[in-house]
Amino acid sequence: MSLSSKFLLQQQQYNQDFKILHQKSLPCFYQHTLVSFPKKWKCFHSSGVRLKGFSSTMQSTLASGNSRLLISRCISKKFPDSLGPSDSESLENLKQKENTFLTILKGANSFLPHVVLGSTILALIYPPSFTWFTNRYYAPALGFLMFAVGVNSSEKDFLEAFKKPAAIFAGYIGQFAVKPLLGYLFGTLAMTVFDLPTSLAAGIMLTSCVSGAQLSNYATFLTDPQMAPLSIVMTSLSTATAVFVTPILSLLLIGKKLPVDVKGMVSNILQIVVAPVAGGLLMNRFFPQICNAIRPLLPPLSVFVTALCVGAPLAINIESLVSPSGMSVLLLVIAFHLSAFILGYLLSGIAFHKAPDVKALQRTLSYETGMQSSLLALALANKFFQDPLVGVPPAISVVIMSLMGFSLVMLWAKKKETVIG
């Protein structure tokens, strides 16, 4: 082999060695130029290699063949703070802990079924734990939940969901046609079959006339996240129009039995529902940084507020609940919600049987039909009806609706995991 060929092989080997060092030994700093080579090599010694920013001693060491060790040592001395593996690992661990904390906060809604069940048991065992949360707190609590809906919504969500107008219309029919008919049916049964007071029957009917529940959005997100915007649009639409529809339905169903202050109900719904939702949307639109800061805190706070709103009605109305008539109302409310969940699922399956996402639509519309803002019905009952018995069915409905809805969440989520697996 000629001398020039040997030199060429040495040069290629050197380039290969340096390339391995450059790419593998220093992966975080490969973008920095550490060594520059002349375009034409005349000989393989220190004059042919230039290290940028390093002394002549280092250059001579490179020429002697210890280039890999030299560069490794130089880099570690040059960047003692930024290249330390322990520092990088610490930063990574800090980020992971921060992400884990935010994930826990944002995922607080997944604990809602357990919280609802725990609040129910605690209210039954020890009512004083919730009796301090009196009726005057219901409206602000509901307003906070509606504000959380607004903060977590945007114009984009609505635009995406409005691409399914038939599903939105079906959800609206479920809220303000199917449910009021069921409420009238079971309210009539309460008076004719169970011989209950008119005020209890009016409470069942009033519960069936209110808008969709925010909890249906949570349930949909936990089961079918891609359907959450559609559920939000359905709930928002029913909530916005409840200003006019709920008083009219209440007047039609129970106006002859008990007085209904339509003007007062309209004003109350505007304050409890429309204003908080609009405020959340406007804040999300014009103050996104504030929304990003408070958004991780909203799920755990919403769970806490929901727990209070579930436990307090039970604790306050515990005597009415355990009475003979209370047990009858409990059975009627269970039958009312069960029928609404089933009809919402079956009717949407018939209407959208050709849709590719029919099962997800069925689950979403089942939640939307079976769950309504019972807290709003309770607030309206406490404010506009003198007989306290009117508030008993909405108080029971808060718990039954939540337990049934999130029992379906766990059932359907587990079924989906089984199918995927």
C-alpha positions in Angstrom: 0.0 0.0 0.0 1.3 3.4 -0.9 2.1 6.2 1.6 -0.7 8.4 0.2 -3.2 5.5 0.5 -2.2 4.9 4.2 -2.5 8.6 4.9 -6.0 8.7 3.3 -7.2 5.8 5.4 -5.8 7.4 8.6 -7.6 10.6 7.7 -10.9 8.8 7.1 -10.6 6.8 10.3 -9.9 10.1 12.2 -13.0 11.7 10.7 -15.1 8.7 11.6 -13.8 8.7 15.2 -14.5 12.3 15.6 -17.9 12.0 14.1 -18.8 9.3 16.7 -17.5 11.4 19.5 -19.3 14.5 18.2 -22.7 12.8 17.8 -22.7 10.2 20.6 -20.5 11.5 23.4 -22.0 15.0 23.4 -25.6 14.6 22.2 -26.9 17.8 23.9 -24.2 20.1 22.2 -23.9 18.6 18.8 -25.1 21.9 17.2 -22.0 23.8 18.5 -18.8 23.8 16.3 -16.0 22.5 18.4 -13.4 21.6 15.9 -12.7 23.1 12.4 -10.6 21.4 9.7 -8.9 23.0 6.8 -10.4 22.0 3.4 -7.1 20.6 2.3 -4.9 18.4 4.5 -1.2 18.5 3.8 -0.1 16.5 6.8 -1.5 15.1 9.9 -0.1 17.2 12.8 -1.0 20.1 15.1 -0.8 22.7 12.3 -3.5 21.0 10.4 -6.0 21.0 13.2 -7.5 24.1 14.9 -9.5 24.0 18.1 -11.6 27.1 18.5 -11.2 28.6 22.0 -8.6 26.1 23.2 -4.9 26.4 24.1 -2.0 25.2 21.9 -1.3 22.5 24.5 -4.7 21.0 23.8 -4.0 21.2 20.1 -0.8 19.3 20.4 -2.5 16.7 22.5 -5.1 16.3 19.8 -2.3 15.7 17.3 -0.7 13.1 19.5 -3.8 10.9 19.1 -5.6 11.6 22.4 -8.3 13.7 20.8 -11.2 11.8 22.3 -10.1 12.1 25.9 -9.1 15.8 25.4 -12.4 16.9 23.9 -14.3 15.1 26.6 -12.3 16.7 29.4 -12.3 20.2 27.8 -16.1 20.1 27.4 -16.6 19.1 31.0 -14.4 21.9 32.2 -15.8 24.4 29.8 -19.4 23.9 30.8 -19.3 22.6 34.4 -22.8 23.8 35.3 -24.8 23.1 32.1 -23.4 19.7 31.2 -23.6 18.0 34.6 -25.9 14.9 34.3 -27.2 15.4 37.8 -28.4 18.9 37.1 -30.2 17.8 33.9 -31.8 15.0 35.8 -32.9 17.3 38.6 -34.4 19.7 36.1 -36.2 16.8 34.4 -37.5 15.5 37.8 -38.7 18.9 38.7 -40.6 19.2 35.4 -42.1 15.7 35.9 -43.3 16.6 39.4 -44.8 19.8 38.1 -46.6 18.0 35.3 -47.8 15.3 37.7 -49.2 17.9 40.0 -51.0 19.6 37.2 -52.3 16.3 35.9 -53.7 15.5 39.3 -55.5 18.8 39.4 -56.8 18.6 35.9 -57.9 15.0 36.5 -59.8 15.7 39.7 -63.1 15.2 37.9 -62.3 11.5 37.5 -62.8 11.2 41.3 -66.2 12.8 41.1 -68.2 9.5 41.3 -66.4 8.5 44.5 -66.8 12.0 45.9 -70.5 12.0 45.2 -70.9 8.6 46.8 -68.8 9.7 49.8 -70.8 12.9 50.2 -74.1 10.9 50.1 -72.9 8.5 52.8 -71.5 11.3 55.0 -74.7 13.3 54.8 -76.8 10.3 55.8 -74.5 9.3 58.7 -73.6 12.7 60.0 -76.0 15.5 58.6 -74.3 18.4 60.5 -71.3 18.1 58.3 -73.3 19.7 55.5 -76.2 21.5 57.2 -74.0 24.7 57.3 -74.2 24.9 53.5 -77.7 26.4 53.6 -80.0 27.4 50.7 -78.5 30.8 50.3 -75.2 29.2 49.0 -76.9 27.2 46.3 -77.1 30.0 43.8 -73.5 31.2 44.2 -72.3 27.5 44.0 -74.2 26.9 40.8 -72.9 30.1 39.4 -69.3 29.0 40.1 -70.0 25.7 38.3 -71.4 27.6 35.3 -68.4 29.9 35.3 -66.1 26.9 35.1 -68.0 25.7 32.0 -67.5 29.1 30.4 -63.8 29.2 31.2 -63.3 25.8 29.7 -65.2 26.7 26.6 -64.2 28.7 23.5 -65.5 29.7 20.2 -63.6 26.8 18.6 -65.5 24.3 20.7 -68.8 25.6 19.5 -67.7 25.8 15.9 -66.7 22.1 15.9 -69.8 21.0 17.7 -72.2 23.0 15.4 -71.1 20.7 12.6 -73.6 18.2 14.1 -76.8 20.2 14.2 -79.0 17.1 14.2 -77.3 15.8 17.4 -77.7 19.2 19.0 -81.4 19.3 18.1 -81.8 15.7 19.5 -80.2 16.8 22.8 -82.5 19.8 23.0 -85.6 17.6 22.4 -84.4 15.2 25.1 -84.0 18.1 27.5 -87.2 20.0 26.9 -89.6 17.5 25.4 -88.8 13.9 26.6 -87.9 14.9 30.2 -90.9 17.2 30.8 -93.2 14.5 29.6 -91.6 12.0 31.9 -91.8 14.6 34.8 -95.5 15.1 34.2 -96.0 11.3 34.0 -94.2 10.6 37.3 -95.7 13.7 39.0 -99.2 12.5 38.1 -98.3 9.0 39.4 -97.1 10.6 42.6 -100.6 12.1 43.2 -102.8 9.3 41.8 -101.0 6.1 42.7 -98.8 7.0 45.6 -101.3 9.6 47.0 -98.5 12.1 47.7 -99.1 15.8 48.4 -99.4 18.1 45.4 -96.2 20.0 46.4 -94.1 16.8 46.0 -95.6 16.2 42.6 -94.8 19.8 41.7 -91.2 19.3 42.8 -90.9 16.3 40.4 -92.3 18.3 37.5 -90.1 21.3 38.3 -87.1 19.1 38.2 -88.0 17.9 34.7 -88.3 21.5 33.4 -84.8 22.8 34.0 -81.8 22.8 31.6 -79.0 20.3 31.2 -76.5 19.7 33.9 -72.8 20.7 33.8 -72.1 17.3 35.2 -73.2 15.8 31.9 -70.2 17.5 30.3 -67.9 15.9 32.9 -69.5 12.5 32.3 -69.1 12.8 28.5 -65.5 13.9 28.8 -64.6 10.9 31.0 -66.3 8.5 28.6 -65.9 10.0 25.2 -63.5 13.0 25.2 -64.1 13.8 21.6 -67.8 14.4 22.3 -67.2 16.8 25.1 -67.5 19.9 22.9 -70.8 18.6 21.6 -72.1 18.1 25.2 -71.0 21.6 26.1 -72.9 23.1 23.2 -76.0 21.1 24.1 -75.8 22.1 27.8 -75.0 25.7 26.9 -77.9 25.9 24.4 -80.4 24.4 26.8 -79.1 26.7 29.6 -79.4 29.8 27.5 -82.9 29.1 26.3 -84.0 27.9 29.8 -84.5 31.6 30.6 -87.7 31.3 28.5 -88.4 27.6 28.3 -88.2 26.6 32.0 -90.8 29.2 33.2 -93.1 28.3 30.3 -92.9 24.6 31.0 -93.3 25.2 34.7 -96.4 27.3 34.0 -97.8 24.6 31.7 -97.1 21.7 34.0 -97.6 23.1 37.5 -99.0 26.6 37.1 -102.5 25.6 38.0 -101.4 23.8 41.1 -98.9 26.2 42.6 -98.1 29.9 41.8 -95.1 30.4 39.5 -93.3 33.8 39.3 -92.2 33.7 35.7 -90.6 37.1 35.8 -88.6 36.2 38.9 -87.5 32.9 37.5 -86.3 34.6 34.3 -84.2 37.1 36.4 -82.9 34.3 38.6 -81.7 32.1 35.7 -80.0 35.1 34.1 -78.0 35.7 37.3 -77.2 32.0 38.1 -76.6 30.7 34.6 -76.3 33.1 31.8 -74.1 35.7 33.4 -71.4 33.3 34.8 -71.2 31.3 31.6 -70.8 34.6 29.6 -68.3 35.9 32.1 -66.2 32.7 31.7 -66.3 32.9 27.9 -65.3 36.6 27.9 -62.4 35.9 30.3 -61.2 33.1 28.2 -61.4 35.3 25.2 -59.7 38.5 26.5 -57.7 37.3 29.4 -56.3 33.9 28.4 -53.3 34.1 30.8 -55.5 34.5 33.8 -57.6 31.6 32.6 -54.5 29.4 32.1 -53.5 30.2 35.6 -56.8 29.3 37.2 -57.9 26.5 34.9 -55.9 23.7 36.7 -57.6 24.8 40.0 -61.2 24.7 38.7 -61.6 20.9 38.5 -60.8 20.2 42.2 -62.8 23.2 43.3 -65.7 22.1 41.1 -65.5 18.6 42.7 -65.5 20.2 46.1 -68.5 22.5 45.4 -70.4 19.6 43.8 -69.8 17.5 46.9 -71.3 20.3 49.0 -74.2 20.6 46.7 -74.9 16.9 46.8 -74.5 16.5 50.6 -76.3 19.6 51.7 -79.7 18.9 50.2 -79.7 15.4 51.7 -78.5 16.6 55.1 -81.1 19.5 55.2 -84.0 17.3 54.0 -83.0 14.2 55.9 -86.2 14.0 57.8 -88.3 14.3 54.7 -86.2 11.7 52.9 -86.5 9.0 55.6 -90.3 9.6 56.0 -92.7 7.2 54.2 -93.5 9.8 51.6 -89.8 10.5 51.1 -89.2 6.8 50.2 -92.0 7.0 47.7 -90.4 10.2 46.2 -87.0 8.4 46.1 -88.5 5.6 44.0 -90.3 8.0 41.7 -87.1 10.1 41.2 -85.1 6.9 40.5 -87.7 5.8 37.9 -87.7 9.2 36.4 -83.9 9.4 35.8 -83.6 5.8 34.8 -86.3 6.3 32.1 -84.6 9.4 30.9 -81.2 7.7 30.6 -82.7 4.7 28.8 -84.9 6.8 26.4 -82.0 9.1 25.6 -79.8 6.1 24.7 -82.4 4.2 22.7 -84.0 7.1 20.8 -80.6 8.5 19.7 -79.6 5.0 18.6 -82.7 4.9 16.3 -82.1 8.4 15.0 -78.4 8.1 14.3 -78.1 4.4 13.5 -76.2 5.2 10.3 -73.6 7.5 12.0 -70.1 6.1 12.3 -69.9 7.3 15.9 -73.4 6.2 16.9 -72.3 4.6 20.2 -70.5 7.7 21.3 -73.6 9.8 20.3 -75.9 7.5 22.2 -73.8 7.8 25.4 -73.6 11.6 25.0 -77.3 12.0 24.5 -78.1 9.6 27.3 -76.1 11.8 29.7 -77.8 14.9 28.3 -81.3 13.5 28.7 -80.8 11.8 32.0 -78.9 14.6 33.8 -80.3 18.1 34.4 -79.5 21.0 36.6 -81.3 19.8 39.7 -79.5 22.4 41.7 -81.2 25.1 39.7 -84.6 23.4 40.3 -83.8 23.3 44.0 -82.8 27.0 44.0 -86.0 27.9 42.2 -88.1 25.7 44.5 -86.6 27.4 47.6 -87.1 30.9 46.2 -90.5 30.7 44.5 -92.5 28.1 46.4 -93.5 28.6 50.0 -94.0 24.9 50.7 -90.6 23.4 51.5 -91.8 20.0 50.3 -91.4 21.3 46.7 -87.6 21.2 47.2 -87.5 17.5 48.3 -87.6 16.0 44.8 -84.9 18.3 43.4 -82.7 17.6 46.5 -83.1 13.8 45.9 -82.6 14.3 42.2 -79.2 15.9 42.7 -77.9 12.7 44.3 -79.7 10.2 42.1 -78.7 12.0 38.9 -75.1 12.1 39.9 -74.8 8.5 41.1 -76.6 7.1 38.1 -74.6 9.3 35.6 -71.2 8.4 37.0 -72.1 4.8 37.5 -72.7 4.8 33.7 -69.3 6.5 33.3 -67.6 3.7 35.1 -69.6 1.0 33.3 -69.1 2.4 29.8 -65.5 3.3 30.3 -64.7 -0.2 31.5 -66.6 -1.7 28.5 -64.6 0.5 26.1 -61.4 -0.7 27.7 -62.5 -4.3 27.3 -63.3 -3.8 23.6 -60.0 -2.1 22.9 -58.1 -4.8 24.8 
